[in-house]
Amino acid sequence: MDMKILFMMDRRVNAGSIQAVANYVRTGDELGHSIALYGRPDPNYPGVRCSTDVRAFDYVLLIVEFGLRWMSGLRMLRVLSEVPR
């Protein structure tokens, strides 16, 4: 079964879970799954697939490490309303 997972998180180059998410993306490719990080591609994260098309994913995982200030409440509502249930 091909899983499509989108991670949403605050991107910090030298802290947080970005390395773990990058490894999930690479491992997902090896296993035939589509895993990406929410947002636009960023040269600080080479090899990390990015996407803003939340409808293309079966699951959205929010990684919250210190608060939700990085995403406005209005954007959060839009994203959550587009995720298939």
N, C-alpha and C positions, 0 to 999 in steps of 0.2 A: 504494500500500500504506500503510495507516494504521499508523504505529508508535506504540507505547505505551511510554514511557520514564519511569522513576522515578529521580530523582537523590537520593542519600543523602549528607549532608554535615553538618558542624558549621555552624550558622547564626551568622554574625557580621555585624552590621549594617554595620560600617565596614571590613571586611577580608575577604580570601578571595575565593571564587568566586561569591558570592551574586548579584552583578550579571550575571555571565555566565549563570547558571542562570535568572534572571528573563527575560533576553533569549531564551533557548532556549524557555521556556514561551510567551512572546508569539509568537515566530516559528513555533513548532509549531502554534499555533492558526491562524495565517494559512495554513499549508500543509496543514492537515487532520490533524495528528498530536496525540496526547494526551501531554503532557509535564507532570510534576509534581515537586514537592519532597516528600521523605518527612517526615511529621509532620502536626501539626494547623495550621490556618490561624493566622497571626500578623499583627497589625496593623502590625508593623514591615516587613512584606513585602507591601504591597498589590499586587494583581494577580498574585501568584504562587500558582498552584494547588497545593494540598497534599493529600496522601493518606497513609493508613497501610495501605491495602488493597494489599499487594504482589502479590496474585494477579491483580489487574486489569491488570498491566503485563507486557509481553513482555520487557523488558530493565530491569535495575537497574544504575545506574552509581554506584559509590562514589567520592566525591571526598575523598581523605584528604590534608589539608594539614599536619598536625602530629602525628597519632597517632589511635588508636582509643579513647581514654578516654571520648569523648562517648557511646559506645554500649557497654553491657555485653556481655560475651562471650555471655551467655545470649540476649540479644535478637538479637545478630548471627546466632547459630545458627538461631533461629526464623525470622528473615527469609530467610536463605539456603535453608532447607529448604522454604520456601513458594514460592520463585521457580521458575516452570516452566523446565525444562531443554530 
